[in-house]
Amino acid sequence: MNNTRKKLPVALVTGFDPFDGEALNPSFEIARALDGEIVAGHRVVGAELPTEFARSLPALDALLRRHRPALVIALGQAGGRSGISLERVAVNLIDARIADNAGEQPVDVRIVKRAANAYFATLPVKAMLAALRAADIPAELSQSAGSFVCNQVFYGLMHRLGRSRSRARGGFVHVPYLPEQAKKFPGAASLPLATMIAAIRLCVETALTTRADLRYPGGATH
Protein backbone atom coordinates (compact mmCIF):
# COMPACT_ATOMS: atom_id res chain seq x y z
CA MET A 1 0.00 0.00 0.00
CA ASN A 2 1.44 3.36 -0.98
CA ASN A 3 1.90 6.18 1.54
CA THR A 4 -0.94 8.27 0.07
CA ARG A 5 -3.45 5.48 0.72
CA LYS A 6 -2.05 4.94 4.21
CA LYS A 7 -2.61 8.60 5.09
CA LEU A 8 -6.27 8.61 4.11
CA PRO A 9 -8.78 8.59 6.97
CA VAL A 10 -10.30 5.18 7.60
CA ALA A 11 -13.85 3.93 7.28
CA LEU A 12 -13.98 0.69 9.26
CA VAL A 13 -16.42 -2.01 8.16
CA THR A 14 -16.63 -5.13 10.31
CA GLY A 15 -18.37 -8.44 9.79
CA PHE A 16 -18.65 -11.66 11.78
CA ASP A 17 -17.36 -15.15 11.23
CA PRO A 18 -19.96 -17.88 10.47
CA PHE A 19 -22.07 -19.09 13.38
CA ASP A 20 -24.87 -21.53 14.22
CA GLY A 21 -23.53 -24.17 11.84
CA GLU A 22 -23.32 -21.90 8.77
CA ALA A 23 -20.38 -22.19 6.37
CA LEU A 24 -20.50 -18.50 5.40
CA ASN A 25 -21.43 -15.22 7.00
CA PRO A 26 -22.35 -12.59 4.41
CA SER A 27 -21.40 -9.78 6.78
CA PHE A 28 -17.71 -10.68 6.64
CA GLU A 29 -17.82 -11.51 2.94
CA ILE A 30 -18.99 -7.93 2.37
CA ALA A 31 -16.34 -6.45 4.66
CA ARG A 32 -13.64 -8.50 2.98
CA ALA A 33 -14.78 -7.41 -0.50
CA LEU A 34 -14.72 -3.72 0.45
CA ASP A 35 -11.35 -3.86 2.22
CA GLY A 36 -8.90 -1.47 0.56
CA GLU A 37 -11.46 0.46 -1.50
CA ILE A 38 -11.41 4.26 -1.52
CA VAL A 39 -14.86 5.72 -0.84
CA ALA A 40 -15.45 9.47 -0.50
CA GLY A 41 -11.79 10.10 0.24
CA HIS A 42 -11.58 7.40 2.94
CA ARG A 43 -9.81 4.06 2.87
CA VAL A 44 -12.12 1.21 3.76
CA VAL A 45 -10.72 -1.31 6.21
CA GLY A 46 -12.72 -4.53 6.29
CA ALA A 47 -12.23 -6.75 9.30
CA GLU A 48 -13.70 -9.86 10.90
CA LEU A 49 -15.01 -10.07 14.47
CA PRO A 50 -15.56 -13.36 16.30
CA THR A 51 -19.15 -14.37 17.03
CA GLU A 52 -18.26 -14.76 20.70
CA PHE A 53 -19.45 -12.67 23.61
CA ALA A 54 -16.08 -12.75 25.35
CA ARG A 55 -13.92 -11.88 22.36
CA SER A 56 -15.96 -9.61 20.09
CA LEU A 57 -15.51 -6.31 21.95
CA PRO A 58 -11.76 -6.79 22.66
CA ALA A 59 -11.33 -7.44 18.93
CA LEU A 60 -13.30 -4.27 18.14
CA ASP A 61 -11.20 -2.30 20.63
CA ALA A 62 -8.01 -3.41 18.89
CA LEU A 63 -9.35 -2.23 15.53
CA LEU A 64 -10.41 1.14 16.94
CA ARG A 65 -6.98 1.68 18.52
CA ARG A 66 -5.13 0.66 15.37
CA HIS A 67 -7.11 2.56 12.77
CA ARG A 68 -8.75 5.48 14.64
CA PRO A 69 -11.55 5.43 12.07
CA ALA A 70 -13.69 8.39 11.09
CA LEU A 71 -16.60 6.04 10.45
CA VAL A 72 -17.51 2.59 11.75
CA ILE A 73 -20.23 0.43 10.24
CA ALA A 74 -20.53 -2.95 11.88
CA LEU A 75 -22.35 -5.62 9.90
CA GLY A 76 -24.13 -8.78 10.99
CA GLN A 77 -26.23 -11.55 9.49
CA ALA A 78 -29.95 -11.59 10.22
CA GLY A 79 -31.37 -14.61 8.47
CA GLY A 80 -35.05 -14.16 7.71
CA ARG A 81 -34.90 -10.44 7.02
CA SER A 82 -35.81 -9.45 3.51
CA GLY A 83 -33.26 -6.73 2.85
CA ILE A 84 -30.66 -4.40 4.29
CA SER A 85 -31.68 -3.43 7.85
CA LEU A 86 -30.34 -0.13 9.15
CA GLU A 87 -30.32 -0.43 12.93
CA ARG A 88 -31.30 2.57 15.00
CA VAL A 89 -31.04 1.44 18.63
CA ALA A 90 -28.59 -0.72 20.61
CA VAL A 91 -29.78 -1.96 24.01
CA ASN A 92 -27.69 -2.83 27.05
CA LEU A 93 -28.80 -6.46 27.09
CA ILE A 94 -27.57 -9.91 26.15
CA ASP A 95 -30.24 -12.62 26.04
CA ALA A 96 -28.88 -15.31 23.73
CA ARG A 97 -31.40 -17.57 22.00
CA ILE A 98 -28.51 -19.76 20.79
CA ALA A 99 -24.96 -20.30 21.99
CA ASP A 100 -22.14 -18.30 20.48
CA ASN A 101 -19.16 -19.92 18.76
CA ALA A 102 -17.50 -20.56 22.11
CA GLY A 103 -20.58 -22.34 23.46
CA GLU A 104 -21.60 -19.46 25.72
CA GLN A 105 -25.28 -18.55 26.07
CA PRO A 106 -25.74 -15.66 28.54
CA VAL A 107 -29.28 -14.83 29.61
CA ASP A 108 -30.46 -11.40 30.79
CA VAL A 109 -26.97 -9.91 31.21
CA ARG A 110 -26.06 -6.25 30.83
CA ILE A 111 -23.33 -5.54 28.28
CA VAL A 112 -21.83 -2.71 30.33
CA LYS A 113 -22.68 -2.40 34.02
CA ARG A 114 -23.80 1.01 35.24
CA ALA A 115 -24.07 2.36 31.70
CA ALA A 116 -26.91 3.71 29.59
CA ASN A 117 -29.82 1.37 28.85
CA ALA A 118 -29.57 2.16 25.13
CA TYR A 119 -27.69 4.14 22.51
CA PHE A 120 -28.78 5.43 19.14
CA ALA A 121 -26.68 5.02 16.01
CA THR A 122 -25.01 8.22 14.88
CA LEU A 123 -25.27 7.31 11.21
CA PRO A 124 -27.63 9.25 8.90
CA VAL A 125 -29.87 6.20 8.66
CA LYS A 126 -32.75 7.87 6.83
CA ALA A 127 -30.43 9.30 4.19
CA MET A 128 -28.86 5.86 3.85
CA LEU A 129 -32.30 4.29 3.47
CA ALA A 130 -33.26 6.79 0.78
CA ALA A 131 -30.03 6.12 -1.11
CA LEU A 132 -30.54 2.36 -0.99
CA ARG A 133 -34.13 2.60 -2.18
CA ALA A 134 -33.12 4.96 -4.98
CA ALA A 135 -30.71 2.25 -6.09
CA ASP A 136 -33.56 -0.34 -6.00
CA ILE A 137 -31.94 -2.24 -3.14
CA PRO A 138 -34.43 -3.68 -0.60
CA ALA A 139 -33.88 -1.87 2.69
CA GLU A 140 -35.61 -0.89 5.91
CA LEU A 141 -35.09 0.93 9.18
CA SER A 142 -34.98 -1.44 12.14
CA GLN A 143 -35.78 -0.58 15.74
CA SER A 144 -34.10 -3.68 17.21
CA ALA A 145 -30.70 -5.25 16.62
CA GLY A 146 -31.71 -8.27 18.71
CA SER A 147 -29.93 -9.43 21.86
CA PHE A 148 -27.12 -11.60 20.48
CA VAL A 149 -23.49 -10.74 19.64
CA CYS A 150 -24.61 -8.27 16.93
CA ASN A 151 -26.37 -6.08 19.46
CA GLN A 152 -23.46 -6.48 21.89
CA VAL A 153 -21.02 -5.11 19.30
CA PHE A 154 -23.43 -2.32 18.30
CA TYR A 155 -23.91 -1.26 21.92
CA GLY A 156 -20.20 -1.63 22.72
CA LEU A 157 -19.27 0.46 19.69
CA MET A 158 -21.60 3.32 20.57
CA HIS A 159 -20.54 3.22 24.23
CA ARG A 160 -16.88 3.45 23.23
CA LEU A 161 -17.39 6.25 20.72
CA GLY A 162 -19.37 8.23 23.27
CA ARG A 163 -16.84 7.81 26.07
CA SER A 164 -13.92 8.70 23.82
CA ARG A 165 -15.66 11.89 22.68
CA SER A 166 -14.64 10.84 19.21
CA ARG A 167 -16.10 12.62 16.21
CA ALA A 168 -16.38 9.26 14.50
CA ARG A 169 -19.86 8.19 13.50
CA GLY A 170 -20.96 4.65 14.04
CA GLY A 171 -23.78 2.18 13.76
CA PHE A 172 -24.87 -1.28 12.73
CA VAL A 173 -26.40 -2.82 9.62
CA HIS A 174 -27.95 -6.27 9.38
CA VAL A 175 -27.86 -8.14 6.08
CA PRO A 176 -29.99 -11.12 4.98
CA TYR A 177 -28.96 -14.59 3.89
CA LEU A 178 -27.02 -15.26 0.73
CA PRO A 179 -29.01 -17.28 -1.85
CA GLU A 180 -26.99 -20.42 -1.11
CA GLN A 181 -27.82 -20.11 2.60
CA ALA A 182 -31.52 -19.46 1.98
CA LYS A 183 -31.90 -22.76 0.11
CA LYS A 184 -31.94 -24.51 3.49
CA PHE A 185 -34.89 -22.45 4.66
CA PRO A 186 -37.88 -22.62 2.28
CA GLY A 187 -39.35 -19.19 1.73
CA ALA A 188 -36.43 -17.34 3.32
CA ALA A 189 -35.44 -14.09 1.67
CA SER A 190 -31.94 -13.48 0.41
CA LEU A 191 -29.83 -11.08 -1.62
CA PRO A 192 -26.87 -11.80 -3.93
CA LEU A 193 -23.49 -10.95 -2.46
CA ALA A 194 -22.80 -8.40 -5.21
CA THR A 195 -25.99 -6.55 -4.31
CA MET A 196 -25.07 -6.47 -0.62
CA ILE A 197 -21.55 -5.25 -1.39
CA ALA A 198 -22.99 -2.43 -3.47
CA ALA A 199 -25.47 -1.64 -0.69
CA ILE A 200 -22.84 -1.31 2.02
CA ARG A 201 -20.55 0.68 -0.26
CA LEU A 202 -23.45 3.08 -0.77
CA CYS A 203 -24.07 3.18 2.98
CA VAL A 204 -20.43 4.09 3.60
CA GLU A 205 -20.50 6.79 0.93
CA THR A 206 -23.76 8.28 2.21
CA ALA A 207 -22.56 8.29 5.82
CA LEU A 208 -19.33 10.04 4.83
CA THR A 209 -21.01 12.71 2.69
CA THR A 210 -24.18 13.45 4.69
CA ARG A 211 -23.87 15.58 7.81
CA ALA A 212 -27.52 16.24 8.66
CA ASP A 213 -29.88 13.29 8.28
CA LEU A 214 -33.09 13.54 6.30
CA ARG A 215 -36.34 14.12 8.16
CA TYR A 216 -39.33 12.04 7.09
CA PRO A 217 -41.57 9.51 8.84
CA GLY A 218 -39.69 6.27 9.30
CA GLY A 219 -41.00 4.81 12.54
CA ALA A 220 -42.68 1.48 13.12
CA THR A 221 -46.24 0.84 14.33
CA HIS A 222 -45.43 -2.41 16.12
N, C-alpha and C positions, 0 to 999 in steps of 0.2 A: 504494500500500500504506500503510495507516495505521500510526501509530507503535507501537501495541500489537502488531501482527503483526511489525513489524521487530524488536521486543525479544525475541520468543520465541527460545529456542534452536533451532538448525537441525539437521535430519536431512537429510544430503546423499545423494541417489540419483543415480548416474551411469549412463549408457548409452553405447554406441558408435555411430558413424556406420556406414552400410552398407559391407560389404566383400565381396571375392571375387565381384564382379559382381551382388550383390543390390541391389534398389531400396529395400529397407527393412531396418531392423535393429530387431527388437522391443524390444531393451533400451532404446534411446533413446525409442521410442514410449511405453514405460511411464514412463520418467523424466519425459518431457514432460507426460504426462497427470497425474502426481502433483504436479508443480511448483505450489507455492502452497497445497497442502492443509495443514490442521492435523491432526496425528495425535498423540495422547497428549501434548498441550501443546507440541508442537514444530512448527515450520514446515518443510515439506518443500521443499527446493531440488532441482529436477531439472536435470541438466546433461549435455551431450554431450562425450565424449572422442573424439579422433581415433584411428582404428585404424592407428596408426603407432608403431613402436618409439621413434623419436626424439622424438616430440611428446606422447605420451600422459602420461608422468609429469610433465613441466613443466606441462601443462594441469591435472593433478590438484593439483599443488603450488599453483597459482594459486587454485584453488577452496578448498583447505584454509586458505590465508592469508586469503582474503576472508571466508569464512563461519565459520571456527573451529567446525566442527560437533561436536555431541555424539555423533552416530552417522553412520557412512558405510557405505552398502551400494552396492557397485559391481555393475553388471549386465553380462552379456554374452550373446551368442547362441551356443548350442551346437546346431546343426542335427543331428538324429538322436536327441537325447535325448527321452524320452517325457513329461517333466514338469519341474517346478521343481527344479533341482539346487542344494542348499545345499552350498557348497564348504567343506571343512574345512582344507585344507593348500595353501599357496603355496610353490613351490620356486624356488630361485635359479637358474633356467635358462630360456634362450630357445633353442628348436630349432624353427624355423618350417617347417611342412609346405608352406605357401603364402607368397607375398609379401604384405607389408602394403600399405596404400593408397599408400605412397610408392615401392613397388617393392623394398623391402628385405626380405631373407630371411636373417637371421642363423642360424647353425648352431652349437650347442653353446657358447653365450656366457652368462656369468654376468650377472645383472641388476645386482647390486651387488658389486663386487670386495671381498674380505676382509670379507664379511658372512655371516650365518647361512645355512646350506644350505636352511633352510625356516622358515616361520612358520605358526602356527595362527591361524585366525580367532578373534576374541574375541566373536563373536556367540553367543547361546544357540541353537545350531543345532538341537538336539534339541527344544527347546520350540517353535521355529519349525516344525519338521517336524510335530510333533503338532498344532499349530494349523492348518496347511495341510490335513492329512489329516482333521481334524475338520470342515473346511469342504468336504470332498469334492473337493479340488484335488490332482491327481497331483503327488507330490513325493518326493524321495529325498535322502539324504545322499550326497555325492560325495567321494571321497578324492583326486581329481586334477582340477585346473583346466586341465590341458593344458600347453602350452609356447609358446603364441602370445601376443598382446598382452593377452588376458584375464588370464593368469597373471602377466604382467609388472606389470600394474596392481595385481592382488591382492597380489603380493609387495611392490611398491613402497609400497602403502598401509600394510601391516602394518609394514614397516621404518620408515616415517616416523612412524607413531603410537607405535611403541616408542621411537624415539630422542627424540621430543619429550616423552616421559613424560606424554602426554596421557591424560586419563581417557576419551576418546572410544573407543567400540567400533567395530570395523570388520570387514568381510568381503566375500565375493563370492558372487553367485548367478547361475547360468546359467539361461537360459530357452530353450525350444524354438522351432521355427519357428512362424510364423503360418500359418493354413490356406492363404492365397494363395501363400506360399512353398513349402509342402509339396507343392503340386500338381506341381511340377517333379521331385519325387523320389518315385516310386511306393512306397507303404508307409511313408513317413516320418511320424512322429508330429508333432502340432502341438497348439496350444491357441489359442482365440480371444483376441484382445487384451484384451477386457473381463475374462476370467478371469485373465490374467496381471497386469493392473493390480490386481485385487482381491487376488491372491496376494502381490504385493510390498507393498501397503498393509498387509496382515496381518503380513507379515514385519517391517515397520517398527514397527508397533504392539507386536508381541511382543518385539522387541529392546529397545524403550524401556520396557517394563513388567515385564520379567523380569530379575532380577539374577542368580539362581543357576540354571544350566541344569538341565534334567531329567536323570536318570540311568537309562538303560535301554539294552539292547544295540542298537547301531546300526552296528556295524562290517561290513566286507565280508569275504567268504571267497575273494576272487580279486583 
